[in-house]
């Protein structure tokens, strides 16, 4: 009997994780410069990619490895290593042992290398100060300022705004602003489509993937649905409205007609909500909804007449 696969809470399945890794690798080259430079307080003038996979042994064999207790009540791990040659890379080997053992046991580790050679050893016994691991800088994307990311002239940085710091109830506003900013900056249809696909995938980390797809479909952006993640939903709408003319033509016709019919009412509803529930300017509301300022002014006038 095949084992039933379960999805652990809080973990992304390996296949989806690989997809996220791929997306992050696609955008990280441009994203990391402004964000990391600001975090570290440096200006990077050149960055050369290194090999992604480092070859190392799966199991490191240490000569002697003990958990000890002293008469002073101390408890730690003692590692003894015996070396017959004056190995100048020994400090790096012991450092590798240290990292792997520390990860496993989470106890203080003391290393002693016993030199068995006949000549006076000159091998270093300490890492240079700059090579000593003391921790890492933590760049918390969720704490980043959403407006600052949205105002970036780098599309990849604008994308990261979906993961930034904003109240859950503002998710729709943020998503619309992201898509509008991307549309304004990216004129190439295929490149824009790639960014929208990436936005959908990243939004999964905030559990707003469905909302992202819904907004992307509502907004006046045209895609090649046969090659993006929204294709399935576009296909379903097309079949419903265009079955009498065949699947291929029905998808295209139904998709266009359906969206045109829905867009007017949804734009109107969204505009009213922003006018009634926010203090945004006419111009900002027009930008978020994707309409002209005159349209927003008319809706505002109608609302005032109806009071």
N, C-alpha and C positions, 0 to 999 in steps of 0.2 A: 504494500500500500504506500502510495506517495505521501511524503510528509507535507502536512499543511503549512504553508508559509504564512508567518505572521509578521505584521509591520509594527516594530517597536515604536512606542510613543516618543515623539520628539526627534526621531531619526529619519533621515532621508534615505530611501532605498538606494542600493549601490548604483543601479542604472540611472536613476534620477540624479544621484550625486555626481556621476560622471558628466551628466549634461550641465549641471551647475558649474562644475570645474571647467568645462569647455567654454561656457559663456564668460566666466570670470577671466579666463586666460585671454579671451578675445578682447576684453575691454580693459584689462588691468594695465597694459602698457601705457595707455593714455591716462587712466584714472590715477595710478599710483604717484605720478609726478606731483601734481598740485596738492593732493591730500597728504602724502607722506613727507614731502618737502616742508609743508607747513608744520606737520607734527614733529619732525626731527630738527627743524630750524636750519635746514641746509638747502643749497641750490645745486641740483644734480646737473652736470654738464655732459656726462656720458654714462650710459648704462649698457653693459655688455652681458647678454644672457649667458648663463652657465648651463652645464648639463643638468637637466631636471632630475634625473635619477642617479643617485650616488651608490656605487657598488660597495657593499660591506657584508661581513659574514652575518648569517642569521643567528648563530650561536657563538658567542665569544668564549673561548676556553681560557680561564684564568688559572694560574699555577696553584695558588692557595687562597681560599676565600672563606672567612669565618665570621660568625656573629659572636662577639666577645663581651664579657663584663669584667670590669676592673674592681680592685679593692676600694676604689673611691666611689663606687656606685655608678660609674659610667657604663654606657651600653652603646656599642657601635660596631660597624663591620670593618674587619681587618683584611686587607688584600695584600698578599705577598707575591712578588713576581721575581723570578730568577733570570738574569741576563748575563750571557757570557761575553757579548760584544759591547763596544762603546757606541750604542745606538742613539743617535741624535733625534730620532723620531719617537723615542720611547715615551716622552712626555705626552705626545699626541695619542699614542696607543693607550696609555693609562687614562687619559682624558676620555677616550671613547669607552673604555671599561666603566669609568665613573658614571658617565651619563646613562648607560644602559642599566647598570646595577642600581643607581639611584631611582630610576623610574620604577624598577620592580620592587625594591625594598623600602624606599623612602626613609632611610636611616643615614646618619652620618657615616661616611666612609673614609678610612685612612689607608693610604697606599704606601707600601715599602718595597722598593726595588733592590734586590740583593745582587750586586755586581760581582761576577766571578772571574773577570779578566785579570791579566797580569800587569797591564799598563794603567796608569792613573786615568780614570774616566773624565771626559770633558763634556759628557752629555748634559743638556740643561735639565733641571729638576722642577722648574716652574714655568708656566706659560707666561708670555709677556702680558702686561696689564691689559692691553687692548684686546687680548684673546681670551681673557677670563670671562666665562659666562656668569652674569649676575642677574639676569632677567631680560625682559623685552618690553618695548613700548607697545601699549595697547591702543589701537585705533578703533574706537567704538563707533561704528557707522550709525547706529541707532541714536547716538547723541549729537550727530552733526546737524547743523542748521539747515532746515529744508529750503528756506528762501535763498540762502547763499548758493546751494547746489543748483536750484532752479535757474538762477541768474548766470550760471556758467556758460561760456561759449564753447565748451567741449561736450558734445552729445553724450559721451560715456559718463561724464560726471553728472549730467542732468538725470541720467537713468538711475544713479545711485540714490536720488531723492526719494524713490519709492521705499527705500530702507531706512530713511532718516527719521528725525524726531518730529512727529506731528500727531495730534489726537486722532484716534480711530475714526471719529465722525467727519474728519476732514480728508479722508482717503480719496473720495471721489474728486474733490477739488484739486488735490495734489496730482492725481492721475491725469486729469484733464490738462492741467498746466504742463505736465511732463510731455504729453503727446503734442500739445500745441507748440511748445518750445522746440521739440524735435522736428516738427513739420516746418517750422520757421527756419531752422538751421540747415536741414538736410533736404536738398532738392532732388537728389537721385532716388527714384522710386524703389529700386531694389535695396539700396542702403537703408532707406527709411523703414522698409518692411523688416529688415534684419533687426533694427533697433526695437521695433514694436514687439517682435518675437522675443527678444531678450527681456523686454519689460514684462511680458507675460510670465516668463520663467522666473524672473527675480521676484515678482509679486507673490509667487507661491510661498516664499519665505515669510511673508506677512499674512498669508491665508486670505488674500484678496484677488486671487487669480480670476475668479468668475467675474468680479466687478471690473477688473482690468479688460477682460475680453468684451464685456458688455459696452463699456465706454469706448473702446477702440472701434467697435462696430457702429456705434452711434455717430461718432464724429466724422466729419467730411474728409476722410482720407481713403484713397483707393489703393487696394492691394491686389497682388497676384495670389488669390486664395488657394490656388492649387499647390503652392509651395510653402505656405506658412501654417502656424498652429491654429489659426482661426478658420481653416478650410472646412472642417467638419461642420461647424455651426452654419457657415455660409451655404454649404451643400444642403443642409436640412431645410433652410428657408427657400432655397432655389427649387427644391423638389416640390414643396408645398404649392408654390405659385406658378411653376412652369412645367409641370408634368405633361401637360397636353402637347407641348412642343418638343419634348425629349429632355432627357436629363441634362445634357450639356448646355442647351439653350435655356432650359428652365432655371438652372442654377444662376446663370448670369442675369437673366431678366428678373427672376424672383428676388434675387439679392438687391438689385438696384431699386425696383419698385417698392419692395418692402421697407427698405431703409428710408426712401424718400417719404413714404407715408408716415413712418414712425418719427422721423427726425423733427418734423415741424412741431408735433405735440410735445415731444420730449424736450426740445430746446425751449419751448414756451414754459413748460413746467419748471425746468431747471432755472430759467431766468427769473421766474416769479419767486422761487425759493431763495435765491441769492438776494433779490431786492428786499424781501420781507424779513430775512433772517440774518443778514450781514450788513456791514456799513461800507462795503466795497464801492468804489467809484463806478460810474457808467462804463468807463473804458476798461477797467479790470474785469467786470462782469462780461463784457463783450469778448474779451480775450479768453476767458475761461469757457464760455459757452461756444465760442467759435462763430459769432455773428457780428454784424455791424453795430456800432454804437447807437445808430438811429433806431435799430430794432429794439434795443434795450430801453431807449428813451420812450418809445411808443408803448411798450409793455408797462413801463412805470406810469405813464400818463393814464393808461387804461385802468390800472390798479387804483390810482388816486380818484378817478371819476367814479369807480365802483364802490368807494367807501361811503 
